[in-house]
Amino acid sequence: MEKEQEHAINRFFSSGLKLHHLRILAVLAELKQVKLVADAFHVSQPAVSKHIAEMERALGVDLVRRVGQRIEFTPFGNVLSHRAREILHQLNRARKDFDSLLSGTTGKLSLGVATTVTPVLVPEAIAAFHHRAPNVAVTLMEGTADRLMPLLDGRQLDCVVGRAAAPPDLPALRDMPIATDPLVLVVSRQHPLAFRMTPEWQDLEGSQWVLPSPSSPVFHALERLLRSHGMALPGGGIQSTSLLANAGLIARTALLGLLPRTLAVRYVAEGRLSIVPLDMSSLLERIYLVWHRENDNPALPLMKEALEYCGRIYGSPGRA
């Protein structure tokens, strides 16, 4: 190949080739007639012929030849039209991917969850979200509010579901209530409190507890509640953030513990635990969704919808 022609071809592929050239070649490969191509693009036949001539002149080779009223590609034309179809197919896929990103049906979403809301509401919400957006990769991080909120503020999480609203000292965070799922006091079926129809707060005096992390909002709320009844948490006991382990420990020991009502009723139905009918409504019964005000992840609105929807079904609505 002569240097001059080689330079011309390089110029054509680097700057001369236009998207409308590719579309004309792709449609011409299918329809085989300039007239039909012109009709498809709603232009004149000379306009289509002009674009073909532009490409041939820039490349220095013939791309088509006429056979009666039909057009046949030369070997050069076959190569270019084949690649044109491939490129247009990839562009179409890119457009669909772009639409998916805009609609929130693909991409990634990271969700922080407080331990005490994980068992029922969150799995149901993620399942509903996955049904709407099966191509979004969801990352779930479980922890306490004091750990999750700074990560959310630092944009390392897209949203947090927990029993705490957005902290006042993190003004970039926004929140909304999505459900209520009260924490209830549970004991084993053999515990003396399981047989008390009208227990008193003083009946808890001296009992050991399975407690959440001392840094968690639930721990501090429990301390305040007991203090209001003239009591304090005794020493000893067990600290655990695993609700599954907590339920097993309570079922096998004389320990007291807290579980979300939505989970506790399942253990009650299985005959493993009993709910002690004391008023625990001050223990952060409302569930919040918290997010960063500048978060533009298109998947986040879909997750909000899923959480609100499941909040209405699996717990009392947050705004009730």
MOCOR-V340585 format. One record per backbone hydrogen bond with DSSP energy under -0.5 kcal/mol. CO is the residue of the C=O (numbers start at 0). NH is the residue of the N-H. If there is no record, write none. Layout:
((CO	NH) (CO	NH))
This chain:
((1	5) (2	6) (3	7) (4	8) (5	9) (6	10) (7	11) (8	12) (9	13) (10	14) (10	15) (11	16) (17	21) (18	22) (19	23) (20	24) (21	25) (22	26) (23	27) (24	28) (25	29) (26	30) (27	31) (31	70) (32	36) (33	37) (34	38) (35	39) (36	40) (37	41) (37	42) (38	41) (43	47) (44	48) (45	49) (46	50) (47	51) (48	52) (49	53) (50	54) (51	55) (52	56) (53	57) (54	58) (55	59) (55	60) (62	73) (64	71) (66	69) (69	66) (71	64) (73	77) (74	78) (75	79) (76	80) (77	81) (78	82) (79	83) (80	84) (81	85) (82	86) (83	87) (84	88) (85	89) (86	90) (87	91) (88	92) (89	93) (90	94) (91	95) (92	96) (93	97) (94	98) (95	99) (96	100) (97	101) (98	102) (99	103) (99	104) (99	105) (100	103) (104	134) (106	136) (108	138) (109	157) (109	158) (110	140) (111	160) (112	142) (113	116) (114	117) (116	121) (117	122) (119	123) (120	124) (121	125) (122	126) (123	127) (124	128) (125	129) (126	130) (127	131) (128	132) (132	135) (134	106) (134	136) (135	137) (136	108) (138	110) (138	140) (140	112) (142	114) (143	146) (143	147) (144	148) (146	150) (147	151) (148	152) (149	153) (150	155) (150	156) (151	154) (157	291) (158	111) (159	161) (159	289) (160	113) (161	287) (166	169) (169	172) (171	292) (173	290) (175	288) (177	317) (178	286) (179	315) (181	260) (183	258) (184	275) (185	256) (186	273) (187	190) (190	193) (191	194) (192	195) (194	196) (195	198) (199	202) (200	203) (201	204) (203	206) (207	255) (208	210) (208	237) (209	257) (210	239) (212	215) (215	219) (216	220) (217	221) (218	222) (219	223) (220	224) (221	225) (222	226) (223	227) (224	228) (225	228) (225	230) (226	229) (237	210) (237	239) (240	242) (241	245) (242	246) (243	247) (244	248) (245	249) (246	250) (247	251) (248	251) (248	252) (249	252) (255	209) (256	185) (258	183) (259	262) (259	263) (260	264) (262	265) (262	266) (263	267) (264	268) (265	269) (266	271) (266	272) (267	270) (271	188) (273	186) (273	275) (274	276) (275	184) (275	277) (277	279) (279	282) (280	284) (281	283) (284	180) (286	177) (286	178) (287	161) (288	175) (289	159) (290	173) (291	294) (296	299) (298	302) (299	303) (300	304) (301	305) (302	306) (303	307) (304	308) (305	309) (306	310) (307	311) (308	312) (309	313) (310	314) (315	179) (316	319))
